[in-house]
Amino acid sequence: MSIIRIFRLGIRLAAWATPRIKEAHHQRHLNRLEGQRHLGSRNWTEAETHLTLALEERHHSAKQRVELLLGLAAAQRRQRKLAEAEQNAHTAIDLAVRAHDHSLHARALDTLVDTQLEQEKYTEAQKTSEEALRLESARPKPDSARLAQCLLKFGTVLLKNDRNAEAGEVFQRAAKLSEKTFGANHVETANSLAALGKLHGQSGDHAEAQRCLRRALEIHRAASGANSLEATQDLYYLAASLAESGDFDGAVGEYERLLGLQEQQIGGDRQEKAQTQVRLAALYVHAGRPAPARELLTHAIGVLKGGEGLVLALETMACADEQVGRNDDAK
């Protein structure tokens, strides 16, 4: 047989085998790929199913198994299966340490902190966050971007543990490092400024709170869009700070803008929208405008499930009823 004929046979064999090899590879990794696809589409139940099946398979590398565990933990967190998510985060940490993979170890620690925060395990979350910060700081060449993110999360944990003064210092460090590392107009810089602004608002320093929140809002709008979750949260805290500092007209304007954005969001959080309606209604009552206040409160009371938000809504409705002379309803 000539060399040319052998060559031609090889080409035909490759053409025949290639799609079959691709199909075999796809089938072998089907659950992993499907799990990742459903994660991206926010189909948490389907993602959990496929990622669980993928982890039962034996052909994955240590790195792939950590990736699968982190994806599974994310899907479980979204379904409030927090104990399972925490266990998978711990397993991912153990695997990443044994594989000597710093990047995956850092990601696994982040996942564990988030899960512990959602379970209100604030003491454990602080220990995990401190470990993540120590791990990055101890490297011969620490990653500034990673350090900034660690500081932001550590500050959040300190807030949960009522260590506000320390949290403020950490947020300041995070903001400065983020601006130096990412740039003045980067989302990470805005995230640090937003956290700092919220903290200043809680401590009563509204001038500084509004400065930080306006800057964060400007960056988030430019980077993520005016109706993004980040921008609407900035706007919410800015409006609250304006109201608490006595700038009622400014607060009304910002709450009205916020409510307009929330109404445009598809699949937005109905509870958050209801809370905005209650705050805006309270300002309307303060300004002697009971009619629009009652309209907002009627919607909000039908959504709020209880707690301080519903109490405030009912109290505000009572005040609005009194203003329009509906004293029996107010009682």
C-alpha positions as CSV (number, residue, x, y, z in Angstrom):
1,M,0.0,0.0,0.0
2,S,1.4,3.4,-1.0
3,I,2.2,6.1,1.5
4,I,-0.4,8.4,-0.2
5,R,-3.2,5.7,0.2
6,I,-2.3,5.2,3.9
7,F,-2.4,9.0,4.4
8,R,-5.8,9.2,2.7
9,L,-7.2,6.3,4.8
10,G,-5.9,8.1,7.9
11,I,-7.8,11.3,7.0
12,R,-11.0,9.3,6.4
13,L,-10.6,7.5,9.7
14,A,-10.1,10.8,11.5
15,A,-13.1,12.3,9.9
16,W,-15.2,9.3,11.0
17,A,-13.8,9.2,14.5
18,T,-13.8,12.9,15.4
19,P,-17.6,13.4,15.9
20,R,-17.8,10.1,17.8
21,I,-14.9,11.1,20.1
22,K,-16.6,14.5,20.7
23,E,-19.9,12.8,21.5
24,A,-18.2,10.4,23.9
25,H,-16.5,13.3,25.6
26,H,-19.7,15.2,25.8
27,Q,-21.6,12.3,27.3
28,R,-18.7,11.8,29.8
29,H,-19.0,15.3,31.0
30,L,-22.7,15.8,30.4
31,N,-23.7,16.3,34.1
32,R,-20.9,18.7,34.7
33,L,-21.7,20.8,31.6
34,E,-25.4,20.7,32.3
35,G,-24.9,21.8,35.9
36,Q,-22.8,24.8,34.8
37,R,-25.4,25.7,32.2
38,H,-28.2,25.6,34.7
39,L,-26.1,27.7,37.2
40,G,-25.7,30.3,34.6
41,S,-29.4,30.3,33.9
42,R,-30.2,30.5,37.6
43,N,-32.1,27.1,37.5
44,W,-30.9,26.2,40.9
45,T,-32.8,22.9,41.3
46,E,-31.7,21.5,38.0
47,A,-28.1,22.8,38.7
48,E,-28.1,20.9,42.0
49,T,-29.4,17.7,40.4
50,H,-26.7,17.6,37.6
51,L,-23.8,18.7,39.8
52,T,-24.7,16.1,42.4
53,L,-24.7,13.4,39.7
54,A,-21.4,14.7,38.3
55,L,-19.8,14.5,41.7
56,E,-20.8,10.8,41.9
57,E,-18.7,10.2,38.8
58,R,-15.1,9.2,39.2
59,H,-13.3,10.7,36.2
60,H,-12.9,14.3,37.5
61,S,-9.6,15.8,38.5
62,A,-9.2,17.4,42.0
63,K,-9.7,20.9,40.5
64,Q,-12.8,19.9,38.7
65,R,-14.3,18.3,41.9
66,V,-13.7,21.6,43.8
67,E,-15.3,23.5,41.0
68,L,-18.3,21.1,41.1
69,L,-18.6,21.4,44.9
70,L,-18.5,25.2,44.8
71,G,-21.2,25.3,42.1
72,L,-23.3,22.8,44.1
73,A,-22.9,25.0,47.2
74,A,-24.0,28.1,45.2
75,A,-27.1,26.3,43.9
76,Q,-28.0,25.0,47.4
77,R,-27.5,28.5,49.0
78,R,-30.0,29.9,46.5
79,Q,-32.5,27.3,47.7
80,R,-31.7,28.0,51.3
81,K,-30.2,24.6,51.8
82,L,-27.5,26.2,53.9
83,A,-26.3,23.2,56.0
84,E,-25.7,21.2,52.8
85,A,-24.0,24.2,51.2
86,E,-21.7,24.7,54.2
87,Q,-20.7,21.0,54.2
88,N,-19.8,21.2,50.5
89,A,-17.8,24.3,51.1
90,H,-15.8,22.6,53.8
91,T,-15.2,19.6,51.5
92,A,-14.0,22.0,48.8
93,I,-11.6,23.7,51.2
94,D,-10.1,20.3,52.1
95,L,-9.6,19.3,48.5
96,A,-8.1,22.6,47.5
97,V,-5.6,22.4,50.4
98,R,-4.6,18.9,49.4
99,A,-4.2,20.0,45.8
100,H,-2.1,23.0,46.8
101,D,-4.4,25.3,44.7
102,H,-4.4,28.7,46.3
103,S,-7.0,30.2,43.9
104,L,-9.5,27.5,44.6
105,H,-8.8,27.5,48.3
106,A,-9.5,31.3,48.4
107,R,-12.8,30.8,46.4
108,A,-13.9,28.0,48.8
109,L,-13.2,30.2,51.8
110,D,-15.3,32.9,50.2
111,T,-18.2,30.5,49.7
112,L,-18.0,29.3,53.3
113,V,-18.1,32.9,54.6
114,D,-21.1,33.7,52.5
115,T,-22.9,30.5,53.7
116,Q,-22.0,31.2,57.4
117,L,-23.3,34.8,57.1
118,E,-26.6,33.6,55.7
119,Q,-26.9,31.2,58.6
120,E,-26.1,34.1,61.0
121,K,-23.0,32.2,62.2
122,Y,-21.2,35.5,62.6
123,T,-18.4,34.3,64.9
124,E,-17.5,31.4,62.6
125,A,-17.8,33.7,59.6
126,Q,-15.3,36.1,61.2
127,K,-12.8,33.3,61.8
128,T,-13.2,32.1,58.1
129,S,-12.8,35.6,56.8
130,E,-9.7,36.2,59.0
131,E,-8.2,33.0,57.6
132,A,-8.9,34.1,54.0
133,L,-7.2,37.5,54.7
134,R,-4.2,35.8,56.5
135,L,-3.8,33.3,53.6
136,E,-3.5,36.1,51.0
137,S,-1.4,38.4,53.1
138,A,1.1,35.6,53.8
139,R,1.9,35.0,50.1
140,P,5.3,36.2,48.8
141,K,3.5,38.5,46.4
142,P,0.0,39.1,47.7
143,D,-2.7,39.8,45.0
144,S,-3.9,43.4,45.6
145,A,-7.2,42.7,43.9
146,R,-7.8,39.6,46.1
147,L,-6.7,41.5,49.2
148,A,-9.2,44.3,48.5
149,Q,-12.0,41.8,48.1
150,C,-11.0,40.0,51.3
151,L,-11.0,43.3,53.2
152,L,-14.5,44.2,51.9
153,K,-15.9,40.8,53.1
154,F,-14.0,41.0,56.4
155,G,-15.5,44.5,57.1
156,T,-19.0,43.1,56.4
157,V,-18.4,40.3,58.9
158,L,-17.2,42.8,61.5
159,L,-20.4,44.8,61.1
160,K,-22.4,41.6,61.7
161,N,-20.5,41.2,65.0
162,D,-21.2,44.8,66.0
163,R,-17.6,45.9,65.6
164,N,-18.6,49.0,63.7
165,A,-15.5,51.1,64.3
166,E,-13.2,48.3,63.2
167,A,-15.4,47.7,60.2
168,G,-15.1,51.4,59.2
169,E,-11.3,51.2,59.2
170,V,-11.4,48.0,57.1
171,F,-13.8,49.5,54.6
172,Q,-11.5,52.6,54.3
173,R,-8.6,50.3,53.6
174,A,-10.7,48.3,51.1
175,A,-11.8,51.5,49.2
176,K,-8.2,52.9,49.0
177,L,-6.8,49.5,47.8
178,S,-9.6,49.0,45.3
179,E,-9.1,52.4,43.8
180,K,-5.3,51.9,43.6
181,T,-5.7,48.4,42.1
182,F,-8.8,48.5,40.0
183,G,-9.2,52.3,39.3
184,A,-11.4,55.0,40.5
185,N,-14.4,54.0,38.4
186,H,-14.3,50.3,38.9
187,V,-17.2,48.2,40.3
188,E,-15.0,46.9,43.1
189,T,-14.2,50.5,44.2
190,A,-17.9,51.3,44.1
191,N,-18.7,48.2,46.2
192,S,-16.3,49.4,48.9
193,L,-17.6,53.0,48.8
194,A,-21.2,51.7,49.1
195,A,-20.3,49.7,52.2
196,L,-18.5,52.7,53.7
197,G,-21.5,54.9,52.9
198,K,-24.0,52.6,54.5
199,L,-21.8,52.5,57.6
200,H,-21.5,56.3,57.8
201,G,-25.3,56.5,57.5
202,Q,-25.8,54.1,60.4
203,S,-23.4,56.1,62.6
204,G,-25.1,59.4,61.7
205,D,-22.4,60.9,59.6
206,H,-24.8,61.7,56.7
207,A,-22.6,64.1,54.8
208,E,-19.9,61.5,54.4
209,A,-22.5,58.8,53.8
210,Q,-24.1,60.7,51.0
211,R,-20.7,61.5,49.4
212,C,-19.7,57.9,49.3
213,L,-23.1,56.6,48.2
214,R,-23.4,59.2,45.4
215,R,-20.0,58.2,44.1
216,A,-20.8,54.5,44.3
217,L,-24.2,55.1,42.6
218,E,-22.5,57.0,39.7
219,I,-20.0,54.1,39.2
220,H,-22.6,51.4,39.4
221,R,-24.9,53.1,37.0
222,A,-22.1,53.5,34.5
223,A,-20.8,50.0,34.9
224,S,-23.9,47.9,35.5
225,G,-26.8,50.1,34.4
226,A,-29.2,52.4,36.2
227,N,-31.6,49.6,37.1
228,S,-29.0,47.1,38.3
229,L,-29.3,45.6,41.8
230,E,-26.1,47.5,42.9
231,A,-27.4,50.9,41.7
232,T,-30.8,50.5,43.2
233,Q,-29.3,49.5,46.6
234,D,-27.1,52.6,46.5
235,L,-30.1,54.7,45.7
236,Y,-32.1,53.1,48.6
237,Y,-29.4,53.9,51.2
238,L,-28.9,57.4,49.7
239,A,-32.6,58.2,50.0
240,A,-32.6,56.8,53.6
241,S,-29.7,59.0,54.5
242,L,-31.3,62.1,53.0
243,A,-34.5,61.4,55.0
244,E,-32.6,60.9,58.3
245,S,-30.6,64.0,57.8
246,G,-33.7,66.1,57.3
247,D,-33.6,66.6,53.5
248,F,-37.1,65.4,53.0
249,D,-37.5,66.9,49.5
250,G,-34.3,65.2,48.4
251,A,-35.3,61.9,49.9
252,V,-38.7,62.0,48.1
253,G,-37.0,62.6,44.8
254,E,-34.6,59.7,45.3
255,Y,-37.3,57.3,46.6
256,E,-39.5,58.1,43.6
257,R,-36.6,57.4,41.2
258,L,-35.9,54.2,43.1
259,L,-39.5,53.0,43.0
260,G,-39.6,53.8,39.2
261,L,-36.5,51.6,38.7
262,Q,-37.9,48.8,40.9
263,E,-41.1,48.7,38.9
264,Q,-39.1,48.3,35.7
265,Q,-37.1,45.4,37.0
266,I,-38.3,42.0,35.8
267,G,-38.3,39.5,38.6
268,G,-37.4,42.1,41.2
269,D,-37.7,41.6,45.0
270,R,-41.3,42.4,45.9
271,Q,-40.4,42.8,49.6
272,E,-37.7,45.4,48.8
273,K,-40.2,47.3,46.6
274,A,-42.8,47.2,49.3
275,Q,-40.2,48.7,51.8
276,T,-39.5,51.5,49.4
277,Q,-43.2,52.2,49.1
278,V,-43.5,52.4,52.9
279,R,-40.6,54.8,53.2
280,L,-41.9,57.0,50.4
281,A,-45.4,56.9,51.9
282,A,-44.0,58.1,55.3
283,L,-42.4,61.1,53.6
284,Y,-45.7,61.9,51.7
285,V,-47.5,61.8,55.1
286,H,-44.9,64.1,56.6
287,A,-45.5,66.5,53.6
288,G,-49.3,66.4,54.1
289,R,-49.9,64.2,51.0
290,P,-52.1,61.4,52.4
291,A,-53.7,60.3,49.1
292,P,-50.5,59.1,47.3
293,A,-49.3,57.7,50.6
294,R,-52.4,55.5,51.1
295,E,-52.1,54.2,47.5
296,L,-48.5,53.1,48.1
297,L,-49.3,51.6,51.5
298,T,-52.3,49.6,50.1
299,H,-49.9,47.8,47.8
300,A,-47.1,47.4,50.4
301,I,-49.4,46.0,53.1
302,G,-50.5,43.3,50.7
303,V,-47.0,42.2,50.2
304,L,-45.2,42.6,53.5
305,K,-45.3,39.4,55.5
306,G,-44.6,40.7,59.0
307,G,-42.0,42.3,61.1
308,E,-41.0,45.9,61.5
309,G,-41.8,46.7,57.9
310,L,-45.4,45.7,58.2
311,V,-45.7,47.6,61.6
312,L,-44.3,50.7,60.0
313,A,-46.7,50.4,57.1
314,L,-49.7,50.1,59.4
315,E,-48.6,53.0,61.6
316,T,-48.1,55.1,58.5
317,M,-51.5,54.1,57.1
318,A,-53.1,55.1,60.4
319,C,-51.5,58.6,60.1
320,A,-52.7,58.9,56.5
321,D,-56.2,57.9,57.5
322,E,-56.2,60.6,60.2
323,Q,-55.1,63.2,57.7
324,V,-58.1,62.5,55.4
325,G,-60.5,62.2,58.3
326,R,-61.0,58.4,58.4
327,N,-60.6,58.2,62.1
328,D,-62.3,54.9,62.5
329,D,-60.0,53.3,60.0
330,A,-57.0,54.9,61.7
331,K,-58.0,53.2,65.0
